[in-house]
Amino acid sequence: MKTSSRAFLLSHSRQLGLLGLAALLAACSSTPLPPWPSAPGAPASTTPTTAAPPKARPGVVVAPPLGTPARPPAAAPSPLPTTPEGVTITPVGAAQPSAANLPFGAAVAARFPDPTVRYHTPGLAEGRSSYTSNAELAQWLRDLQTPPGAAGTHLALQEIGQAQSGTPLLGLIATRAPGADPASLQASGRPTVLLIGQQHGDEPAGSEALLAMARELAPGGLLEPLLEQINVILVPRANPDGAEASQRNTTNGVDLNRDHLLLTTPEAQALAQLVRNYRPLAVLDAHEYTVGGRFLQKFHALPRYDALLQYATTPNVPEFITKAAREWYYQPMADALHGQGLSSDWYYTTSTDLQDMRLSMGGIRPDTGRNVNGLKNTVSMLVETRGIGIGRAHLQRRVHTQVTALASALRSTAERAKSLEQVRSFVARDVSAQACRGQVVIDAAPTRSERELLMIDPQTGADRSLRLPWDSALQLQATKSRPRPCGYWLSADAGSAVQRLRLLGLQVLQVAENGSVLAETFTATTTESAAREDVRGQVEGSDAIVRVEVAPHRAAIDVPAGSYYVPLGQPWANLAVAALEPDTQSSYFANHLLPSLTDSARIMAPPALVFEED
């Protein structure tokens, strides 16, 4: 087929669409909408700057928790004043770490009592010293399957890939559609929500929580009625090898949650293919955060929150996706947690440098699942519970926190399914229409400020207020922008990059006949080998990157048959920007997936080329 000039949306049509969506969001939201950035060249922003988490709204109705009522213990320590009245502590499992091995004492433990419900999975059994094994997880999910073709709720188990050891990566699809394949779910007219647990193998609460939720999505379960409005896919354990070894990373040492753009691991490739095929409207990622460690070493204090939350915060996430995440997911999730007596705040971490006293929100680079899925126009959220470094301590509460937060996201999707689909439809058209127009942010930085943060004194268990340097990811400052190209040309030697782009769900066309195009190419002005870094420090398991500064040159270039073209007139175009602008640490050039700067170019006018049939 031969390309022709693209038909762009007229600017006044886009303005009408923006006004309509703003009205939709305002009508469905119970908190005031902040002003939209509209001036050309305004700083890149994911959402207005806000340091403190939202307060619970009066009159919020919280659905009954899942699980069964817990048996009260015979005796319990007296809670601190901040602990809900009448709630007590129950030890979880016989192998719970001794007080000597925990980074806190009884006064801190009293602030995190068991919930009034108890969850049941293999790993949560009384007297258990280990978490649910991979074999037990597989059997649990198999037992929940319903017969093929059964009327009503349908639960189907799929092997979505394999870990490096060969262990199956399992996904459970819960739907009222007659089949569990992507076409059946699409034909159902219901949006799909994807829940992912245990990308990091030493963070078990998310996996246990998703097993409990899977049972409640089955016929007769408390969550089953939601399947009238939505489909749900659960991947309880994305890193089974790491879980088996009780280690954070995959077998080859790669941090899976920094591999969602590069796709170097089979685990990341399986998740990318799942998202590409099923096109979920929302993706929730269940993690756990460090309780003691460098927080204790640096600040002599402990994080105090049951849950730390953050949505996608990376350059070029569409503004309406960010607004939907904040208004329709983050706020109700914070309210649901509050209604269960659980505390929450924005996600934050700190670097491994003990001299660095700065706190940072979750990273802004397009490499985590949260940010890559945001660039796929999904509402993408991170839910972190306090768990790393405390073994099985407070495990029922950690699972309850995950279940409360993730169930809130399912309810938010069910309640606003039609509005969310309208938002996604508009965003898909709008992103596609921006090809060849305006500016695109290449790189950005968080907003640096200070914040008053409540932490816990590890000895007394009392709140401690600390004023600390704070890197906010809620408002990004553009550090590098360029005119948005019409697409990207890739050489015939770029097969590894093309394979990954297609796994991500991007359309990549192969040139059938020699031609020429108006392009922007780059010459390196400085080049050095450097470590790939995130807000914690060097990314684990990553090779050195090529850090390059470039000078652009615009000219007509020859395009040979057999090379490739990645058009930006497609809904997930911003993923291509993240991968193919060479001078960022996440780019395919920096990470050796493109052999040289001459293997790609920015196409600056609609190309008159002939492509192979798809």
C-alpha positions as semicolon CSV with decimal commas, in nm:
position;residue;x (nm);y (nm);z (nm)
1;M;0,000;0,000;0,000
2;K;0,122;0,352;-0,069
3;T;0,103;0,633;0,188
4;S;-0,074;0,960;0,120
5;S;-0,107;1,286;0,314
6;R;-0,268;1,220;0,652
7;A;-0,597;1,381;0,743
8;F;-0,553;1,558;1,074
9;L;-0,825;1,655;1,316
10;L;-0,905;2,022;1,285
11;S;-0,786;2,227;1,581
12;H;-1,135;2,348;1,669
13;S;-1,259;1,986;1,666
14;R;-0,990;1,892;1,914
15;Q;-1,086;2,184;2,135
16;L;-1,448;2,070;2,131
17;G;-1,333;1,720;2,225
18;L;-1,124;1,856;2,511
19;L;-1,415;2,062;2,642
20;G;-1,645;1,761;2,621
21;L;-1,407;1,535;2,807
22;A;-1,339;1,801;3,069
23;A;-1,712;1,826;3,128
24;L;-1,737;1,448;3,151
25;L;-1,458;1,429;3,406
26;A;-1,604;1,715;3,605
27;A;-1,951;1,559;3,609
28;C;-1,821;1,221;3,726
29;S;-1,572;1,354;3,978
30;S;-1,645;1,453;4,334
31;T;-1,334;1,671;4,374
32;P;-1,265;1,996;4,187
33;L;-1,074;1,962;3,863
34;P;-0,749;2,161;3,843
35;P;-0,687;2,384;3,538
36;W;-0,566;2,215;3,222
37;P;-0,226;2,311;3,077
38;S;-0,310;2,460;2,740
39;A;-0,045;2,714;2,650
40;P;0,199;2,593;2,382
41;G;0,539;2,521;2,529
42;A;0,407;2,487;2,884
43;P;0,618;2,266;3,113
44;A;0,548;1,895;3,088
45;S;0,315;1,804;3,370
46;T;0,150;1,483;3,475
47;T;-0,080;1,653;3,722
48;P;-0,081;1,970;3,936
49;T;0,168;1,971;4,222
50;T;0,022;1,834;4,542
51;A;0,236;1,713;4,830
52;A;-0,015;1,564;5,069
53;P;-0,250;1,274;5,003
54;P;-0,618;1,357;4,967
55;K;-0,834;1,346;5,275
56;A;-1,120;1,103;5,296
57;R;-1,451;1,253;5,191
58;P;-1,735;1,254;5,442
59;G;-2,002;0,997;5,378
60;V;-1,784;0,762;5,174
61;V;-1,938;0,416;5,172
62;V;-1,681;0,137;5,181
63;A;-1,783;-0,207;5,055
64;P;-1,752;-0,492;5,305
65;P;-1,400;-0,637;5,313
66;L;-1,324;-0,974;5,163
67;G;-1,217;-1,268;5,374
68;T;-1,370;-1,416;5,687
69;P;-1,401;-1,262;6,035
70;A;-1,082;-1,309;6,234
71;R;-1,085;-1,482;6,571
72;P;-0,983;-1,232;6,841
73;P;-0,669;-1,330;7,032
74;A;-0,682;-1,407;7,401
75;A;-0,469;-1,106;7,488
76;A;-0,306;-0,819;7,308
77;P;-0,085;-0,521;7,389
78;S;-0,249;-0,187;7,449
79;P;-0,262;0,009;7,123
80;L;-0,126;0,357;7,082
81;P;-0,384;0,635;7,053
82;T;-0,352;0,627;6,671
83;T;-0,462;0,262;6,657
84;P;-0,836;0,205;6,593
85;E;-1,016;0,124;6,917
86;G;-1,070;-0,242;6,992
87;V;-0,830;-0,375;6,727
88;T;-0,560;-0,613;6,845
89;I;-0,254;-0,793;6,713
90;T;-0,252;-1,156;6,608
91;P;0,077;-1,330;6,520
92;V;0,080;-1,457;6,160
93;G;0,245;-1,797;6,122
94;A;0,480;-1,978;6,355
95;A;0,789;-1,854;6,170
96;Q;0,720;-1,483;6,211
97;P;1,056;-1,309;6,273
98;S;1,147;-1,251;6,636
99;A;1,144;-0,898;6,771
100;A;1,523;-0,899;6,760
101;N;1,518;-0,944;6,382
102;L;1,259;-0,674;6,311
103;P;1,356;-0,308;6,257
104;F;1,106;-0,204;6,527
105;G;0,969;-0,307;6,864
106;A;0,631;-0,374;7,021
107;A;0,528;-0,008;7,024
108;V;0,558;0,015;6,645
109;A;0,398;-0,328;6,593
110;A;0,096;-0,212;6,793
111;R;0,026;0,046;6,524
112;F;-0,031;-0,224;6,263
113;P;-0,283;-0,471;6,410
114;D;-0,436;-0,752;6,212
115;P;-0,754;-0,665;6,021
116;T;-1,094;-0,779;6,144
117;V;-1,104;-1,030;5,857
118;R;-0,870;-1,318;5,777
119;Y;-0,763;-1,425;5,430
120;H;-0,707;-1,785;5,329
121;T;-0,445;-1,897;5,079
122;P;-0,182;-2,173;5,108
123;G;0,076;-1,917;5,215
124;L;-0,154;-1,765;5,478
125;A;-0,233;-2,092;5,656
126;E;-0,193;-2,105;6,035
127;G;0,154;-2,217;6,139
128;R;0,292;-2,165;5,788
129;S;0,657;-2,055;5,762
130;S;0,668;-2,003;5,384
131;Y;0,454;-1,827;5,128
132;T;0,243;-1,995;4,860
133;S;0,477;-2,199;4,639
134;N;0,467;-2,188;4,261
135;A;0,313;-2,537;4,254
136;E;0,047;-2,438;4,510
137;L;-0,029;-2,120;4,318
138;A;-0,081;-2,315;3,995
139;Q;-0,309;-2,566;4,169
140;W;-0,510;-2,287;4,335
141;L;-0,577;-2,125;3,999
142;R;-0,653;-2,456;3,827
143;D;-0,911;-2,534;4,094
144;L;-1,089;-2,205;4,019
145;Q;-1,136;-2,276;3,648
146;T;-1,488;-2,321;3,521
147;P;-1,584;-2,565;3,244
148;P;-1,540;-2,423;2,892
149;G;-1,862;-2,283;2,752
150;A;-2,031;-2,263;3,093
151;A;-2,298;-1,997;3,121
152;G;-2,247;-1,700;3,352
153;T;-1,911;-1,627;3,509
154;H;-1,622;-1,790;3,325
155;L;-1,274;-1,834;3,480
156;A;-1,000;-1,954;3,244
157;L;-0,636;-2,024;3,324
158;Q;-0,378;-1,935;3,059
159;E;-0,005;-1,979;3,040
160;I;0,102;-1,634;2,923
161;G;0,472;-1,722;2,901
162;Q;0,754;-1,886;3,090
163;A;1,006;-1,760;3,341
164;Q;1,375;-1,817;3,273
165;S;1,366;-2,145;3,468
166;G;1,081;-2,271;3,250
167;T;0,821;-2,218;3,524
168;P;0,491;-2,115;3,363
169;L;0,372;-1,757;3,401
170;L;0,001;-1,794;3,473
171;G;-0,288;-1,559;3,415
172;L;-0,646;-1,614;3,529
173;I;-0,916;-1,447;3,319
174;A;-1,249;-1,377;3,490
175;T;-1,528;-1,274;3,257
176;R;-1,894;-1,311;3,165
177;A;-1,793;-1,337;2,799
178;P;-1,845;-1,680;2,639
179;G;-1,470;-1,714;2,574
180;A;-1,149;-1,592;2,738
181;D;-0,960;-1,498;2,420
182;P;-0,894;-1,129;2,339
183;A;-1,165;-1,116;2,070
184;S;-1,430;-1,251;2,309
185;L;-1,344;-1,001;2,579
186;Q;-1,341;-0,720;2,323
187;A;-1,681;-0,829;2,188
188;S;-1,826;-0,830;2,540
189;G;-1,826;-0,449;2,542
190;R;-1,680;-0,453;2,895
191;P;-1,342;-0,294;2,974
192;T;-1,066;-0,518;3,105
193;V;-0,860;-0,461;3,421
194;L;-0,520;-0,629;3,464
195;L;-0,385;-0,698;3,815
196;I;-0,017;-0,794;3,846
197;G;0,154;-0,928;4,158
198;Q;0,508;-1,005;4,269
199;Q;0,719;-0,859;3,992
200;H;0,977;-0,851;4,269
201;G;1,015;-1,197;4,421
202;D;1,071;-1,073;4,777
203;E;0,737;-0,887;4,786
204;P;0,479;-1,159;4,857
205;A;0,170;-0,969;4,980
206;G;0,049;-0,882;4,630
207;S;0,061;-1,243;4,517
208;E;-0,129;-1,370;4,822
209;A;-0,383;-1,091;4,782
210;L;-0,448;-1,176;4,416
211;L;-0,504;-1,542;4,503
212;A;-0,765;-1,435;4,759
213;M;-0,927;-1,202;4,503
214;A;-0,930;-1,475;4,238
215;R;-1,149;-1,687;4,461
216;E;-1,386;-1,394;4,519
217;L;-1,422;-1,340;4,142
218;A;-1,537;-1,701;4,100
219;P;-1,908;-1,788;4,101
220;G;-2,060;-1,691;4,436
221;G;-1,765;-1,470;4,533
222;L;-1,798;-1,120;4,676
223;L;-1,636;-0,961;4,369
224;E;-1,821;-1,167;4,109
225;P;-2,102;-0,908;4,058
226;L;-1,842;-0,665;3,919
227;L;-1,805;-0,894;3,617
228;E;-2,139;-0,758;3,494
229;Q;-1,945;-0,440;3,405
230;I;-1,580;-0,546;3,363
231;N;-1,342;-0,829;3,275
232;V;-1,050;-0,902;3,507
233;I;-0,714;-1,064;3,434
234;L;-0,498;-1,163;3,730
235;V;-0,127;-1,247;3,707
236;P;-0,059;-1,325;4,072
237;R;0,314;-1,393;4,030
238;A;0,501;-1,225;3,746
239;N;0,842;-1,337;3,874
240;P;0,805;-1,699;3,994
241;D;1,182;-1,761;3,991
242;G;1,243;-1,464;4,217
243;A;0,962;-1,577;4,449
244;E;1,109;-1,927;4,470
245;A;1,451;-1,784;4,563
246;S;1,309;-1,505;4,785
247;Q;1,502;-1,251;4,579
248;R;1,396;-0,925;4,418
249;N;1,520;-0,988;4,065
250;T;1,472;-1,250;3,795
251;T;1,707;-1,550;3,759
252;N;1,955;-1,353;3,547
253;G;1,962;-1,064;3,798
254;V;1,743;-0,821;3,601
255;D;1,498;-0,598;3,785
256;L;1,178;-0,698;3,605
257;N;1,008;-0,369;3,687
258;R;1,276;-0,177;3,497
259;D;1,247;-0,395;3,186
260;H;0,909;-0,298;3,042
261;L;1,046;-0,087;2,755
262;L;1,361;-0,286;2,673
263;L;1,194;-0,628;2,713
264;T;1,517;-0,819;2,768
265;T;1,355;-1,086;2,988
266;P;1,092;-1,344;2,891
267;E;0,888;-1,232;3,192
268;A;0,863;-0,873;3,066
269;Q;0,792;-0,996;2,713
270;A;0,503;-1,209;2,838
271;L;0,345;-0,916;3,022
272;A;0,391;-0,690;2,718
273;Q;0,223;-0,945;2,493
274;L;-0,063;-0,982;2,739
275;V;-0,126;-0,605;2,739
276;R;-0,088;-0,586;2,362
277;N;-0,344;-0,861;2,304
278;Y;-0,605;-0,777;2,569
279;R;-0,574;-0,394;2,573
280;P;-0,670;-0,346;2,940
281;L;-0,818;-0,013;3,035
282;A;-0,648;-0,018;3,376
283;V;-0,335;-0,195;3,504
284;L;-0,266;-0,228;3,878
285;D;0,078;-0,333;3,997
286;A;0,109;-0,477;4,352
287;H;0,443;-0,429;4,527
288;E;0,588;-0,391;4,878
289;Y;0,830;-0,131;5,012
290;T;1,124;-0,142;5,253
291;V;1,028;-0,083;5,615
292;G;1,368;-0,032;5,777
293;G;1,690;-0,046;5,579
294;R;1,813;0,284;5,448
295;F;1,516;0,475;5,598
296;L;1,633;0,374;5,942
297;Q;1,998;0,435;5,858
298;K;1,940;0,781;5,712
299;F;1,647;0,923;5,906
300;H;1,644;0,710;6,225
301;A;1,276;0,667;6,153
302;L;1,040;0,426;5,975
303;P;0,777;0,483;5,705
304;R;0,435;0,492;5,872
305;Y;0,189;0,415;5,592
306;D;0,009;0,090;5,509
307;A;0,007;0,178;5,140
308;L;0,205;0,407;4,914
309;L;0,033;0,489;4,584
310;Q;0,133;0,644;4,253
311;Y;-0,003;0,653;3,900
312;A;0,197;0,687;3,578
313;T;0,431;0,987;3,591
314;T;0,649;1,001;3,281
315;P;0,668;1,253;2,995
316;N;0,394;1,236;2,731
317;V;0,133;1,042;2,927
318;P;-0,191;1,195;2,790
319;E;-0,333;1,451;3,030
320;F;-0,678;1,293;3,039
321;I;-0,529;0,956;3,137
322;T;-0,353;1,127;3,428
323;K;-0,671;1,305;3,531
324;A;-0,876;0,987;3,519
325;A;-0,610;0,809;3,728
326;R;-0,614;1,079;3,992
327;E;-0,985;1,154;4,013
328;W;-1,137;0,814;3,946
329;Y;-0,880;0,576;4,095
330;Y;-0,633;0,737;4,334
331;Q;-0,889;0,935;4,533
332;P;-1,142;0,648;4,575
333;M;-0,855;0,413;4,661
334;A;-0,732;0,645;4,937
335;D;-1,089;0,670;5,065
336;A;-1,137;0,292;5,062
337;L;-0,816;0,242;5,259
338;H;-0,916;0,509;5,508
339;G;-1,254;0,341;5,550
340;Q;-1,075;0,020;5,655
341;G;-0,857;0,201;5,908
342;L;-0,555;0,185;5,675
343;S;-0,324;0,477;5,604
344;S;-0,185;0,583;5,266
345;D;0,032;0,846;5,105
346;W;0,212;0,911;4,778
347;Y;0,477;0,653;4,700
348;Y;0,829;0,759;4,793
349;T;1,174;0,605;4,826
350;T;1,531;0,714;4,887
351;S;1,861;0,635;4,721
352;T;2,112;0,381;4,848
353;D;2,360;0,668;4,906
354;L;2,349;0,715;5,283
355;Q;2,465;1,076;5,251
356;D;2,173;1,164;5,025
357;M;1,884;1,276;5,248
358;R;1,643;1,336;4,963
359;L;1,314;1,151;4,927
360;S;1,188;1,081;4,576
361;M;0,853;0,972;4,443
362;G;0,852;0,677;4,202
363;G;1,065;0,716;3,892
364;I;0,967;0,922;3,589
365;R;1,154;0,720;3,326
366;P;0,959;0,508;3,074
367;D;1,092;0,174;3,195
368;T;0,866;0,063;3,481
369;G;0,538;-0,116;3,423
370;R;0,353;0,180;3,573
371;N;0,498;0,430;3,326
372;V;0,510;0,212;3,015
373;N;0,145;0,116;3,060
374;G;0,060;0,483;3,107
375;L;0,211;0,546;2,764
376;K;-0,023;0,275;2,636
377;N;-0,312;0,502;2,742
378;T;-0,414;0,287;3,037
379;V;-0,481;0,404;3,389
380;S;-0,172;0,252;3,547
381;M;-0,119;0,250;3,922
382;L;0,134;0,123;4,173
383;V;0,019;-0,010;4,512
384;E;0,302;-0,068;4,762
385;T;0,248;-0,214;5,110
386;R;0,501;-0,213;5,394
387;G;0,670;-0,551;5,374
388;I;1,034;-0,574;5,269
389;G;1,259;-0,666;5,557
390;I;0,991;-0,778;5,804
391;G;0,931;-1,136;5,687
392;R;0,576;-1,252;5,766
393;A;0,509;-0,980;6,024
394;H;0,170;-0,813;5,973
395;L;0,109;-1,030;5,666
396;Q;-0,269;-1,042;5,703
397;R;-0,277;-0,664;5,728
398;R;-0,051;-0,627;5,423
399;V;-0,275;-0,860;5,222
400;H;-0,583;-0,674;5,346
401;T;-0,430;-0,346;5,231
402;Q;-0,363;-0,485;4,884
403;V;-0,711;-0,637;4,856
404;T;-0,876;-0,312;4,968
405;A;-0,679;-0,103;4,718
406;L;-0,711;-0,340;4,422
407;A;-1,081;-0,408;4,483
408;S;-1,133;-0,032;4,490
409;A;-0,976;-0,011;4,142
410;L;-1,209;-0,283;4,014
411;R;-1,509;-0,095;4,153
412;S;-1,387;0,234;4,006
413;T;-1,366;0,072;3,663
414;A;-1,707;-0,092;3,696
415;E;-1,874;0,231;3,809
416;R;-1,722;0,444;3,532
417;A;-1,679;0,191;3,252
418;K;-1,860;0,396;2,990
419;S;-1,686;0,723;3,080
420;L;-1,345;0,555;3,085
421;E;-1,403;0,408;2,741
422;Q;-1,496;0,755;2,615
423;V;-1,174;0,895;2,757
424;R;-0,964;0,619;2,603
425;S;-1,133;0,657;2,264
426;F;-1,066;1,031;2,261
427;V;-0,704;0,988;2,373
428;A;-0,637;0,726;2,104
429;R;-0,761;0,963;1,833
430;D;-0,585;1,262;1,983
431;V;-0,243;1,098;2,018
432;S;-0,268;0,966;1,661
433;A;-0,358;1,310;1,531
434;Q;-0,053;1,476;1,687
435;A;0,195;1,315;1,444
436;C;0,400;1,580;1,257
437;R;0,263;1,852;1,487
438;G;0,381;2,054;1,783
439;Q;0,645;1,952;2,035
440;V;0,719;1,629;2,216
441;V;0,904;1,603;2,547
442;I;1,220;1,397;2,517
443;D;1,337;1,415;2,879
444;A;1,215;1,570;3,201
445;A;1,301;1,609;3,567
446;P;1,093;1,596;3,885
447;T;1,007;1,913;4,072
448;R;1,246;1,965;4,362
449;S;1,104;2,103;4,684
450;E;1,074;2,020;5,054
451;R;0,802;1,833;5,231
452;E;0,690;1,778;5,588
453;L;0,656;1,402;5,620
454;L;0,529;1,194;5,910
455;M;0,740;0,891;5,999
456;I;0,753;0,664;6,305
457;D;1,007;0,665;6,586
458;P;1,139;0,305;6,589
459;Q;1,169;0,296;6,970
460;T;0,861;0,477;7,097
461;G;0,624;0,412;6,807
462;A;0,523;0,779;6,809
463;D;0,489;0,994;6,498
464;R;0,792;1,199;6,403
465;S;0,757;1,494;6,169
466;L;1,057;1,544;5,941
467;R;1,111;1,820;5,687
468;L;1,306;1,667;5,402
469;P;1,409;1,744;5,045
470;W;1,139;1,603;4,816
471;D;1,144;1,518;4,445
472;S;0,785;1,532;4,324
473;A;0,689;1,331;4,016
474;L;0,345;1,492;4,010
475;Q;0,476;1,791;3,814
476;L;0,752;1,726;3,563
477;Q;0,984;1,993;3,428
478;A;1,069;1,940;3,061
479;T;1,448;1,944;3,017
480;K;1,455;1,854;2,648
481;S;1,186;1,892;2,379
482;R;1,182;1,861;2,000
483;P;0,932;1,897;1,717
484;R;0,719;1,584;1,707
485;P;0,810;1,381;1,398
486;C;0,570;1,201;1,169
487;G;0,745;0,877;1,254
488;Y;1,081;0,705;1,281
489;W;1,288;0,527;1,019
490;L;1,489;0,222;1,129
491;S;1,755;0,044;0,928
492;A;1,729;-0,317;0,815
493;D;1,980;-0,400;1,092
494;A;1,733;-0,289;1,361
495;G;1,560;-0,626;1,389
496;S;1,595;-0,650;1,769
497;A;1,438;-0,308;1,814
498;V;1,158;-0,388;1,569
499;Q;1,076;-0,712;1,748
500;R;1,042;-0,531;2,080
501;L;0,838;-0,245;1,937
502;R;0,592;-0,497;1,795
503;L;0,575;-0,682;2,127
504;L;0,487;-0,350;2,288
505;G;0,193;-0,322;2,049
506;L;0,332;-0,067;1,804
507;Q;0,275;-0,086;1,430
508;V;0,605;-0,117;1,244
509;L;0,594;-0,117;0,862
510;Q;0,863;-0,262;0,636
511;V;0,964;-0,061;0,331
512;A;0,900;-0,251;0,009
513;E;1,070;-0,021;-0,246
514;N;1,361;0,222;-0,232
515;G;1,255;0,579;-0,164
516;S;1,357;0,904;0,000
517;V;1,216;1,109;0,288
518;L;1,270;1,439;0,468
519;A;1,437;1,339;0,793
520;E;1,629;1,458;1,093
521;T;1,945;1,262;1,169
522;F;2,183;1,298;1,460
523;T;2,555;1,334;1,506
524;A;2,706;1,261;1,847
525;T;2,871;1,560;2,012
526;T;2,971;1,372;2,330
527;T;2,960;1,001;2,406
528;E;3,040;0,813;2,727
529;S;2,966;0,483;2,894
530;A;2,752;0,523;3,204
531;A;2,544;0,329;3,453
532;R;2,170;0,310;3,405
533;E;2,012;0,463;3,714
534;D;1,677;0,507;3,885
535;V;1,583;0,703;4,196
536;R;1,741;0,436;4,419
537;G;2,075;0,427;4,235
538;Q;2,212;0,193;3,970
539;V;1,946;-0,030;3,815
540;E;2,018;-0,388;3,914
541;G;2,109;-0,632;3,638
542;S;2,150;-0,364;3,372
543;D;2,449;-0,323;3,142
544;A;2,629;0,006;3,098
545;I;2,445;0,244;2,864
546;V;2,571;0,481;2,597
547;R;2,511;0,833;2,721
548;V;2,516;1,061;2,421
549;E;2,453;1,426;2,339
550;V;2,349;1,486;1,980
551;A;2,326;1,756;1,716
552;P;2,035;1,730;1,469
553;H;2,067;1,766;1,092
554;R;1,767;1,795;0,861
555;A;1,797;1,667;0,505
556;A;1,649;1,428;0,251
557;I;1,776;1,074;0,308
558;D;1,755;0,757;0,103
559;V;1,534;0,483;0,248
560;P;1,622;0,136;0,117
561;A;1,382;-0,154;0,077
562;G;1,392;-0,384;0,376
563;S;1,423;-0,101;0,628
564;Y;1,137;-0,003;0,861
565;Y;0,902;0,283;0,939
566;V;0,728;0,342;1,273
567;P;0,442;0,589;1,215
568;L;0,339;0,818;1,500
569;G;-0,017;0,829;1,369
570;Q;-0,113;0,548;1,608
571;P;-0,261;0,547;1,960
572;W;0,051;0,425;2,144
573;A;0,287;0,656;1,953
574;N;0,440;0,798;2,270
575;L;0,598;0,457;2,337
576;A;0,793;0,496;2,013
577;V;0,917;0,837;2,131
578;A;1,038;0,681;2,457
579;A;1,224;0,405;2,273
580;L;1,368;0,584;1,971
581;E;1,490;0,928;2,076
582;P;1,857;0,834;2,119
583;D;1,975;1,072;2,392
584;T;1,788;0,934;2,693
585;Q;1,899;0,654;2,922
586;S;1,592;0,441;2,841
587;S;1,632;0,457;2,463
588;Y;1,702;0,160;2,243
589;F;2,022;0,326;2,122
590;A;2,150;0,389;2,477
591;N;2,079;0,025;2,564
592;H;2,244;-0,127;2,255
593;L;1,927;-0,242;2,079
594;L;2,013;-0,008;1,790
595;P;2,372;-0,059;1,675
596;S;2,449;0,305;1,592
597;L;2,299;0,652;1,555
598;T;2,283;0,598;1,178
599;D;2,033;0,314;1,224
600;S;1,745;0,551;1,296
601;A;1,612;0,887;1,186
602;R;1,319;1,114;1,268
603;I;1,086;1,149;0,966
604;M;0,971;1,511;0,947
605;A;0,713;1,499;0,666
606;P;0,453;1,238;0,568
607;P;0,657;0,983;0,371
608;A;0,566;0,875;0,018
609;L;0,684;0,518;0,055
610;V;0,560;0,176;-0,045
611;F;0,528;-0,075;0,239
612;E;0,496;-0,450;0,257
613;E;0,148;-0,578;0,334
614;D;0,100;-0,654;0,706
